[in-house]
């Protein structure tokens, strides 16, 4: 090295020195070599190897020139600053920079080595060796980017990410850990991850942990970890082994909080199997649980009872008082039913509408009777809403496993059959199913099928009961009464088929047939010059609510050219009470010119307000008040009140069911306008009407 220094100080030897360097060293390396001479704090090129000349894009003419003579100012300033550092420190200096070469960024690492004079006081030369480290830099950048990507996966993950060692001790957590669990990293590092789990879930997670230690990813769904505040979080955990050189060095845990998701799923499941109004299990739940109960009772040779409960007259209350009151009542009914049974063998379900089903397991008929009586008595107690009391009753049909069915569907069907009999025979009580009931159902099905053919087969006939002016004893009208002339059963009164027509919907076409037939009869009698008398036609509640009823009546009146004042339509109180739709229908009927009568007055929810508001012409006193009027002073008082009420409101009043002359005399004393009943005449066919009452 000393010889090299001596040679360098001798300008005459420069060429020889250069030859030696090229031949022995420089030809065999790919680094860039620069030798710069220091003169007055500036640096002049004295030597560049070939690769340096090529990469710096300079020629040999640069020898003896400074950086600023050869290079752009910004590059020259940068290199001058780096070389000046060596002058200050008088020590080798390393720096990195980059250049753009052929549109590529080239990274270089340069080491500047000072060469001193003989006295080692002044730096005469600086040798720069620059190595291309582009590949190394890019590799480092790639590695750095990879680390940042990995770090982003952890740090910016919305789920908890733990790094644990092979014993399960926590090494690292991400920021989401605090957001989800309430713990900061210092709370958890070096602590066992198993302590975070709910004690009932630790064994399950331990199995997952052990499986992951074998190099297999795993997961644990629905387990619970404990939040720092003590609450349980339902989580989904995924475990990933940390594998280096085919060895598992630890485990990553990704923990997703699924508490809200599971709660939502549980709520959806709850709603699918529970009634939203009452909170009781619904029909879907009944189907599932009754099937299981039947199997359990069958396996244990125990009996099971199904009670089908229906609230009597609930529809009337719901329509009258509004759906809000109806809903409140259903909730109260559910609460009362729940209070009756306090053991695991008693289950209550809402079947739909105003229907409930009770299932009793491991029971017997005697215990079923006790429960049924409790239900009837409990629901008979008044319900109070908005300072008003309401009363309802319950009808119950009961079926027994295994006697009445071996599966849930059959048991419900037979309990419903028993319920139908209860409602048909007075309501407000309970009855056990029997095989004979299905025979009754067969009769009902036969009747319904026959009723659907009755119109087309001309089996419906009309009878007429005279309505008599009490003072003159003249017949001035008839009530039109329907009969069914069945081909095998003979003449069937309306009491045996009208309710069936209501339930099946056949009442609409039957009612239209009655109106159409009467209007045609009146036209025929008029054409034959018979004297014209009024005809009173009954409208059922369902028929009265029929869309297009008024238009239908109007068309028949105009088509047959009859006097509308000779038509009177009788409507029950239940069909018209407190209903805006009813008022609208009545007004439109009156616009046609027909008369309106309230049938069976006094037996429903009578209200003086509707008598004032509605366009009513006649009140009909129900025959139940006439039956005992001669011996019951209360019936007399009721009849007297109705008559005085009608007179005060300028309404006609007619009494039904007059069978004795004493009844007629009492009505005459009370100044009743009209009467009808067997005392005057039973209902008669058209031929008798023409023969006895209509005159040409």
C-alpha positions in Angstrom: 0.0 0.0 0.0 2.9 2.4 0.8 4.4 1.7 -2.6 1.1 2.6 -4.2 1.1 5.8 -2.3 4.6 6.6 -3.5 3.8 5.8 -7.1 0.7 8.0 -6.9 2.7 11.0 -5.7 4.9 10.6 -8.8 3.1 11.8 -11.9 5.7 10.2 -14.1 4.8 6.8 -12.8 1.0 7.3 -13.3 0.8 5.3 -16.5 2.6 2.4 -15.0 0.5 2.3 -12.0 -2.6 2.5 -14.1 -1.5 -0.5 -16.1 -0.8 -2.5 -13.0 -4.3 -1.7 -11.6 -6.1 -2.7 -14.8 -4.2 -5.8 -15.3 -4.1 -7.3 -11.9 -7.3 -6.0 -10.2 -9.8 -3.9 -12.1 -10.3 -6.4 -15.0 -11.6 -8.9 -12.6 -14.2 -6.9 -10.7 -17.5 -5.4 -11.7 -17.5 -2.5 -9.3 -17.1 1.1 -10.4 -13.8 2.6 -9.5 -13.2 6.3 -9.2 -10.0 8.1 -8.1 -10.5 11.7 -7.3 -7.7 14.2 -6.5 -8.3 16.8 -3.8 -7.4 20.3 -4.8 -8.6 23.3 -2.7 -11.6 21.5 -1.4 -12.6 20.4 -4.8 -12.3 17.0 -6.5 -10.9 16.2 -9.9 -11.1 13.0 -11.8 -7.8 11.2 -12.1 -9.0 7.7 -12.8 -12.2 5.8 -13.8 -12.4 2.1 -14.8 -14.2 1.1 -17.9 -17.5 0.1 -16.2 -17.5 3.4 -14.3 -17.0 5.4 -17.6 -19.8 3.5 -19.1 -22.3 3.7 -16.3 -21.5 7.4 -15.5 -21.8 8.1 -19.2 -18.7 10.1 -19.3 -15.5 9.9 -21.4 -11.8 9.9 -20.6 -11.8 13.7 -21.3 -13.2 14.2 -17.8 -9.8 13.5 -16.3 -8.6 16.6 -14.5 -12.1 18.0 -14.3 -14.3 18.5 -11.3 -17.8 17.1 -10.7 -19.4 20.4 -11.7 -17.3 20.4 -14.9 -18.7 17.1 -16.0 -22.0 16.4 -14.3 -25.4 18.1 -13.9 -25.5 20.5 -10.9 -27.8 18.5 -8.8 -25.7 15.3 -9.1 -22.4 17.3 -8.8 -23.7 19.0 -5.6 -24.7 15.6 -4.1 -21.3 14.0 -4.8 -19.4 17.0 -3.7 -21.2 16.9 -0.3 -20.4 13.1 0.1 -16.7 13.6 -0.7 -16.5 16.7 1.5 -17.6 14.5 4.4 -14.4 12.4 4.0 -12.3 15.5 4.1 -14.0 16.5 7.4 -13.8 13.1 9.1 -10.7 11.8 7.3 -12.2 8.4 7.6 -13.7 6.0 5.1 -17.4 6.9 4.4 -20.2 4.8 3.0 -23.3 6.1 1.3 -26.1 4.9 -1.0 -27.7 6.6 -3.9 -29.5 5.7 -7.1 -29.5 6.8 -10.7 -31.8 6.2 -13.7 -30.0 4.3 -16.4 -31.8 3.2 -19.5 -35.1 4.1 -17.9 -34.3 1.8 -14.9 -33.5 2.8 -11.4 -30.0 1.5 -10.4 -29.2 1.5 -6.7 -25.5 1.9 -5.8 -23.5 1.6 -2.6 -20.3 3.6 -2.5 -17.4 3.6 -0.1 -15.0 6.6 -0.1 -11.5 5.9 1.1 -9.1 8.8 1.8 -5.5 8.6 0.7 -3.2 10.8 2.7 0.1 12.5 2.0 3.4 11.2 3.4 2.7 12.9 6.7 -0.9 11.5 7.0 -2.1 15.0 7.6 -3.9 15.9 4.4 -6.1 13.9 2.1 -4.6 14.0 -1.4 -6.8 11.5 -3.1 -10.2 9.8 -2.5 -10.9 6.4 -4.0 -14.5 5.6 -4.6 -15.7 2.0 -5.1 -19.3 1.8 -6.1 -21.2 -1.5 -6.2 -24.5 -2.2 -7.9 -26.9 -3.3 -5.1 -30.1 -2.9 -7.1 -31.0 -6.6 -6.8 -30.3 -6.5 -3.0 -32.3 -3.3 -2.6 -35.2 -4.6 -4.5 -35.2 -7.8 -2.5 -35.1 -5.9 0.7 -38.0 -3.7 -0.6 -40.0 -6.8 -1.5 -39.3 -8.3 1.9 -40.3 -5.0 3.6 -43.5 -4.8 1.6 -44.3 -8.4 2.4 -43.8 -7.7 6.1 -46.0 -4.6 5.8 -48.7 -6.7 4.0 -48.5 -9.3 6.7 -48.6 -6.6 9.4 -51.6 -5.0 7.7 -53.5 -8.3 7.8 -53.0 -8.4 11.5 -53.1 -4.7 12.5 -56.0 -3.7 10.3 -58.0 -6.8 10.7 -61.4 -6.1 12.2 -61.3 -9.4 14.0 -59.1 -10.3 17.0 -55.7 -11.8 16.0 -53.6 -13.5 18.6 -50.1 -15.0 18.2 -49.5 -17.7 20.8 -46.6 -20.1 21.5 -46.8 -23.8 21.6 -48.0 -23.8 25.2 -50.8 -21.3 24.5 -49.2 -18.2 26.0 -50.0 -15.0 24.2 -47.1 -13.3 22.4 -48.8 -10.6 20.3 -52.3 -9.1 19.8 -53.7 -6.7 17.2 -55.5 -3.3 17.8 -59.0 -4.9 17.3 -58.4 -7.0 20.5 -59.2 -4.0 22.6 -62.3 -3.0 20.5 -63.8 -6.5 20.8 -62.5 -7.9 24.2 -61.7 -4.8 26.1 -58.1 -6.0 26.8 -55.0 -4.1 25.7 -51.9 -6.0 24.6 -50.1 -5.6 28.0 -53.1 -7.3 29.7 -52.6 -10.4 27.7 -49.0 -10.9 26.7 -47.4 -13.9 28.5 -50.8 -15.1 29.7 -52.5 -18.4 28.8 -55.1 -17.9 26.1 -57.2 -20.7 27.8 -58.1 -18.3 30.6 -60.1 -16.2 28.2 -62.5 -19.0 27.4 -65.8 -19.7 29.2 -65.0 -22.7 31.5 -67.5 -24.9 29.6 -65.8 -24.2 26.3 -62.1 -24.7 27.4 -62.1 -28.4 26.7 -63.5 -27.9 23.2 -60.9 -25.3 22.4 -58.1 -27.4 23.8 -59.0 -30.1 21.3 -58.8 -27.5 18.5 -55.5 -26.2 19.8 -53.9 -29.7 19.9 -55.1 -30.4 16.4 -53.5 -27.2 15.1 -50.2 -28.0 16.8 -50.0 -31.0 14.4 -49.9 -28.5 11.5 -53.7 -28.6 10.7 -55.8 -25.4 10.6 -59.0 -25.8 12.6 -62.0 -23.8 13.8 -64.4 -23.5 16.8 -67.8 -22.0 16.1 -70.1 -20.7 18.7 -67.7 -20.9 21.7 -67.6 -18.1 24.3 -64.8 -15.9 25.5 -65.0 -13.5 28.4 -64.9 -9.8 27.8 -62.9 -7.7 30.3 -66.2 -6.4 31.7 -67.2 -10.0 32.5 -69.7 -10.5 29.7 -69.7 -13.5 27.4 -69.0 -13.1 23.8 -70.0 -15.7 21.3 -67.2 -16.1 18.8 -66.0 -18.0 15.8 -62.3 -19.0 16.2 -59.9 -20.1 13.4 -56.5 -21.4 14.3 -53.6 -21.4 11.8 -50.3 -23.1 12.5 -47.1 -20.9 12.2 -44.9 -23.2 10.2 -41.1 -22.5 9.6 -39.0 -25.1 7.9 -41.7 -27.7 8.3 -41.9 -27.1 12.0 -44.8 -25.6 13.9 -43.4 -22.7 16.0 -46.7 -21.3 17.2 -50.3 -20.6 16.3 -52.2 -17.6 15.0 -55.8 -17.3 16.2 -58.4 -15.2 14.4 -61.4 -14.5 16.6 -64.6 -13.1 15.1 -67.3 -11.8 17.4 -70.6 -13.3 16.2 -72.7 -12.4 19.2 -75.1 -10.2 17.3 -75.2 -12.6 14.4 -76.1 -15.6 16.6 -78.6 -13.4 18.6 -80.3 -12.4 15.3 -80.4 -16.1 14.2 -81.8 -17.1 17.6 -84.4 -14.3 17.3 -85.3 -15.5 13.8 -85.6 -19.0 15.0 -87.7 -17.8 18.0 -90.0 -15.9 15.7 -90.4 -18.9 13.4 -91.7 -21.0 16.3 -93.5 -18.4 18.4 -96.5 -16.2 18.0 -95.4 -12.6 17.9 -98.5 -11.2 19.7 -98.7 -13.6 22.7 -95.2 -15.0 22.8 -96.7 -18.5 22.9 -95.2 -21.3 20.7 -97.0 -21.3 17.4 -98.4 -23.9 15.0 -95.0 -24.8 13.7 -93.7 -25.4 17.2 -96.9 -27.4 18.0 -96.3 -29.7 15.0 -92.7 -30.4 16.0 -93.2 -30.7 19.7 -96.5 -32.7 19.5 -94.8 -35.3 17.3 -92.0 -35.6 19.9 -94.5 -35.8 22.7 -96.5 -38.6 21.0 -93.3 -40.6 20.5 -92.2 -40.1 24.1 -95.6 -41.0 25.5 -95.8 -44.0 23.2 -92.4 -45.3 24.4 -93.4 -44.9 28.0 -96.9 -46.2 27.5 -98.4 -43.0 28.9 -101.5 -41.1 27.8 -101.5 -37.7 26.1 -104.3 -35.1 25.8 -104.8 -32.5 23.1 -107.3 -29.7 24.0 -108.5 -27.5 21.1 -109.7 -24.2 22.6 -111.8 -21.6 20.7 -113.0 -18.3 22.1 -116.7 -17.8 21.7 -118.0 -14.7 20.0 -114.5 -13.3 19.7 -115.0 -12.1 16.2 -118.0 -10.0 17.3 -115.9 -8.4 20.0 -113.0 -7.8 17.7 -115.2 -6.2 15.0 -117.1 -4.2 17.6 -114.4 -2.9 19.9 -111.5 -2.9 17.4 -108.4 -5.0 16.8 -106.4 -3.3 19.5 -108.8 -4.5 22.2 -109.0 -7.8 20.5 -105.2 -8.2 20.6 -105.1 -7.1 24.3 -107.7 -9.8 25.1 -105.7 -12.5 23.3 -102.6 -11.6 25.2 -104.6 -11.8 28.5 -106.1 -15.1 27.5 -102.5 -16.5 26.8 -101.4 -15.3 30.2 -104.3 -16.9 31.9 -103.7 -20.2 30.1 -100.1 -20.1 31.1 -101.0 -19.6 34.7 -103.1 -22.7 34.8 -100.3 -25.2 34.2 -97.0 -24.9 36.2 -95.3 -28.2 35.2 -93.3 -29.6 32.3 -96.2 -31.8 31.1 -98.4 -28.8 30.3 -97.8 -26.9 27.1 -99.9 -24.1 25.5 -99.8 -23.1 21.8 -101.5 -20.4 19.7 -103.1 -22.3 16.8 -104.1 -19.0 15.1 -106.8 -16.3 15.4 -108.7 -17.0 18.6 -107.7 -20.7 18.8 -105.3 -22.2 21.3 -104.1 -25.7 21.9 -103.1 -27.3 25.2 -101.0 -30.5 25.2 -100.9 -32.6 28.4 -98.3 -35.3 28.6 -98.3 -38.3 31.0 -101.9 -37.7 32.0 -105.3 -39.3 32.1 -108.9 -38.3 31.3 -109.6 -37.4 34.9 -106.8 -34.9 35.0 -107.8 -33.6 31.6 -111.3 -32.8 33.0 -109.7 -30.9 35.9 -107.6 -28.8 33.5 -110.5 -28.2 31.1 -112.7 -27.0 34.0 -109.9 -24.7 35.1 -109.6 -23.3 31.6 -113.3 -22.7 31.2 -113.6 -21.1 34.7 -110.5 -18.9 34.3 -111.6 -17.5 30.9 -115.2 -16.9 32.2 -113.8 -14.2 34.5 -114.2 -10.7 33.2 -111.5 -9.0 31.1 -111.0 -5.3 31.8 -109.6 -2.8 29.2 -109.9 1.0 29.2 -112.2 0.8 32.3 -114.6 -1.5 30.4 -115.3 -5.1 31.3 -115.7 -7.8 28.6 -116.9 -11.3 29.0 -116.0 -14.2 26.7 -116.4 -18.0 27.1 -114.3 -20.8 25.8 -115.3 -24.0 23.9 -112.9 -26.9 24.2 -112.6 -30.1 22.2 -110.5 -32.9 23.7 -108.8 -35.9 22.1 -106.8 -38.6 23.9 -103.7 -40.5 22.8 -103.6 -43.4 21.9 -107.4 -43.9 21.9 -108.3 -41.1 19.5 -105.2 -41.0 17.3 -101.6 -42.2 17.1 -100.1 -39.1 15.6 -100.3 -35.4 16.2 -102.3 -34.5 13.1 -105.0 -37.0 13.9 -105.2 -35.9 17.5 -105.6 -32.2 16.5 -108.2 -33.1 13.8 -110.3 -35.1 16.3 -110.0 -32.5 19.0 -111.3 -30.0 16.4 -114.2 -32.3 15.6 -115.1 -32.4 19.3 -114.8 -28.6 19.4 -117.3 -28.3 16.5 -119.8 -30.3 18.5 -119.3 -28.1 21.5 -119.9 -24.9 19.6 -122.9 -26.4 17.8 -124.5 -27.4 21.2 -124.3 -24.2 23.3 -120.6 -23.3 23.6 -118.8 -22.5 26.8 -118.1 -26.1 27.8 -115.8 -29.0 26.8 -116.4 -32.4 25.3 -114.2 -35.5 24.6 -114.0 -36.8 21.1 -115.9 -40.0 20.2 -116.1 -42.0 16.9 -119.8 -41.1 16.6 -118.8 -37.5 16.0 -117.2 -38.3 12.7 -120.6 -39.7 11.6 -122.0 -36.2 12.3 -119.2 -34.8 10.2 -120.2 -37.0 7.4 -123.7 -35.7 7.7 -122.4 -32.1 7.6 -120.3 -32.8 4.6 -123.3 -34.4 2.8 -125.4 -31.3 3.7 -122.8 -28.9 2.5 -122.4 -30.8 -0.8 -126.1 -30.9 -1.3 -126.5 -27.2 -0.4 -124.1 -26.3 -3.2 -126.4 -28.0 -5.7 -129.6 -26.7 -4.2 -129.8 -23.6 -6.3 -129.1 -25.2 -9.6 -131.4 -28.1 -8.8 -134.3 -25.8 -7.9 -134.4 -27.3 -4.4 -134.8 -24.0 -2.5 -138.4 -22.8 -1.9 -139.9 -19.7 -0.3 -142.5 -19.7 2.4 -144.4 -16.6 3.7 -145.6 -15.7 7.2 -148.2 -13.0 7.4 -147.6 -9.7 9.3 -150.8 -8.4 10.7 -151.9 -4.9 11.7 -152.9 -5.4 15.3 -155.6 -2.7 15.3 -157.3 -3.7 12.0 -156.2 -7.3 12.0 -155.5 -6.9 8.3 -152.5 -8.6 6.6 -150.3 -5.9 5.1 -147.2 -7.8 4.5 -145.2 -11.0 4.8 -141.9 -12.2 6.1 -140.1 -14.3 3.5 -138.7 -17.5 5.0 -136.4 -19.9 3.2 -136.9 -23.7 3.1 -134.7 -26.4 1.5 -136.7 -29.2 -0.2 -134.0 -31.9 -0.1 -134.6 -34.8 -2.5 -134.2 -37.5 0.2 -134.5 -35.6 3.5 -137.6 -33.7 2.6 -138.3 -30.1 3.7 -135.4 -28.8 5.9 -135.9 -25.7 8.0 -133.3 -22.8 7.9 -132.2 -23.6 11.5 -130.5 -26.7 10.1 -128.6 -25.3 7.2 -128.3 -21.4 7.4 -125.3 -21.7 9.8 -123.7 -24.1 7.4 -124.4 -21.7 4.5 -122.7 -18.9 6.6 -119.6 -20.9 7.3 -119.2 -22.2 3.7 -119.9 -18.9 2.1 -123.0 -20.3 0.3 -125.1 -17.7 2.1 -124.1 -15.1 -0.6 -125.5 -16.9 -3.7 -128.5 -18.2 -1.6 -129.3 -14.7 -0.4 -129.0 -13.3 -3.9 -131.4 -16.1 -5.1 -133.9 -15.0 -2.4 -133.8 -11.3 -3.4 -134.0 -12.1 -7.1 -136.9 -14.6 -6.7 -139.0 -12.3 -4.5 -138.5 -9.3 -6.9 -139.6 -11.6 -9.8 -142.6 -12.9 -7.8 -143.7 -9.3 -7.0 -143.5 -8.4 -10.7 -145.5 -11.5 -11.7 -148.2 -10.8 -9.1 -148.3 -7.2 -10.2 -148.7 -8.3 -13.9 -151.5 -10.6 -12.8 -153.3 -7.6 -11.1 -152.9 -9.0 -7.6 -152.9 -6.4 -4.8 -149.4 -5.4 -3.7 -148.3 -6.3 -0.1 -144.9 -5.6 1.5 -142.3 -8.3 1.6 -139.7 -8.5 4.5 -136.4 -10.3 3.5 -133.7 -11.4 6.0 -130.1 -10.3 5.3 -127.5 -12.4 7.1 -124.4 -10.5 8.6 -122.2 -11.9 6.0 -124.6 -11.0 3.2 -125.0 -7.5 4.6 -121.2 -7.0 4.4 -121.1 -8.2 0.8 -119.6 -5.8 -1.7 -122.1 -4.9 -4.3 -125.2 -5.8 -2.3 -126.9 -2.4 -2.9 -126.2 -2.5 -6.6 -127.6 -6.0 -6.8 -130.8 -5.0 -5.1 -131.1 -1.8 -7.2 -130.7 -3.8 -10.5 -133.5 -6.3 -9.4 -135.9 -3.4 -8.4 -135.4 -1.7 -11.7 -135.5 -4.8 -13.8 -138.8 -6.0 -12.3 -140.2 -2.5 -12.0 -141.5 -2.9 -8.5 -142.3 -0.3 -5.8 -139.2 -0.2 -3.5 -141.2 0.8 -0.5 -142.8 -2.6 -0.5 -139.4 -4.2 0.2 -138.2 -4.4 3.8 -134.8 -5.8 4.7 -134.3 -7.3 8.2 -130.8 -7.0 9.7 -129.6 -8.2 13.1 -128.1 -5.8 15.6 -124.7 -7.6 15.5 -124.4 -6.9 11.8 -124.8 -3.1 12.0 -123.6 -2.0 15.5 -120.9 0.7 15.6 -119.7 0.3 12.0 -119.1 3.1 9.5 -119.4 0.6 6.7 -122.8 -0.5 8.0 -124.0 3.1 8.2 -122.8 3.7 4.6 -124.6 0.5 3.4 -127.9 1.5 5.2 -127.8 5.0 3.7 -127.4 3.6 0.2 -130.2 1.1 0.8 -132.5 3.9 2.0 -131.6 5.9 -1.1 -133.2 3.0 -3.1 -136.5 3.6 -1.3 -136.6 0.3 0.6 -137.3 -0.1 4.4 -134.9 -1.2 7.1 -135.9 -3.3 10.1 -133.8 -4.4 13.0 -134.5 -8.1 13.6 -134.5 -9.8 17.0 -134.2 -6.4 18.8 -133.2 -6.7 22.4 -131.2 -9.9 22.1 -127.9 -8.4 21.0 -125.7 -5.5 22.1 -128.5 -2.9 21.9 -127.3 0.7 21.7 -129.6 3.7 21.6 -126.9 5.7 19.7 -127.2 3.6 16.6 -131.0 3.9 16.6 -130.6 7.6 16.5 -127.9 7.6 13.8 -129.0 4.8 11.5 -131.9 5.2 9.0 -134.1 2.5 10.5 -137.8 2.1 10.0 -138.9 -0.8 12.2 -137.9 -2.6 15.4 -138.8 -6.3 15.6 -139.4 -7.7 19.1 -137.8 -11.1 19.4 -140.1 -14.0 20.1 -138.1 -15.0 23.2 -139.7 -12.0 25.0 -143.2 -13.1 23.9 -142.8 -16.7 25.1 -143.3 -16.0 28.8 -144.7 -12.5 28.7 -147.9 -13.5 30.4 -146.1 -14.8 33.5 -142.9 -12.9 33.5 -143.1 -9.2 34.5 -139.6 -8.6 33.3 -140.5 -9.7 29.8 -143.5 -7.4 29.9 -141.3 -4.5 31.1 -138.8 -5.2 28.2 -141.6 -5.3 25.6 -143.2 -2.1 27.0 -139.8 -0.3 26.9 -139.1 -1.4 23.3 -142.5 -0.2 22.1 -142.2 3.2 23.9 -138.7 3.5 22.5 -139.9 2.9 19.0 -142.8 5.3 19.4 -140.5 8.0 20.7 -138.2 7.5 17.7 -141.1 7.4 15.3 -140.3 3.8 14.4 -142.7 1.0 13.6 -142.6 -2.0 15.9 -143.6 -5.6 15.2 -143.7 -8.5 17.6 -142.7 -12.0 16.5 -143.9 -15.3 17.9 -147.5 -14.4 18.8 -149.3 -17.7 19.6 -152.1 -16.8 22.0 -154.9 -14.3 22.0 -153.8 -13.1 25.4 -150.4 -12.2 24.0 -152.1 -10.3 21.2 -154.3 -8.4 23.6 -151.3 -7.4 25.7 -149.5 -6.1 22.6 -152.6 -4.1 21.6 -152.7 -2.6 25.1 -149.0 -1.6 24.7 -149.9 0.0 21.3 -147.7 -2.3 19.3 -148.2 -1.7 15.5 -147.9 -5.2 14.0 -147.5 -8.8 14.9 -146.8 -12.2 13.4 -146.8 -15.8 14.6 -148.7 -19.0 14.6 -151.8 -17.4 16.2 -152.4 -15.8 12.8 -150.7 -18.2 10.5 -147.8 -20.5 10.2 -145.4 -19.9 7.2 -147.3 -20.9 4.0 -146.3 -21.6 0.4 -147.0 -19.3 -2.5 -150.2 -21.1 -3.5 -151.8 -20.4 -0.1 -150.7 -16.8 -0.2 -152.4 -16.3 -3.6 -155.4 -18.1 -2.4 -155.9 -16.5 1.0 -154.4 -13.1 1.0 -153.8 -11.6 -2.5 -156.7 -10.4 -4.4 -157.1 -9.3 -8.0 
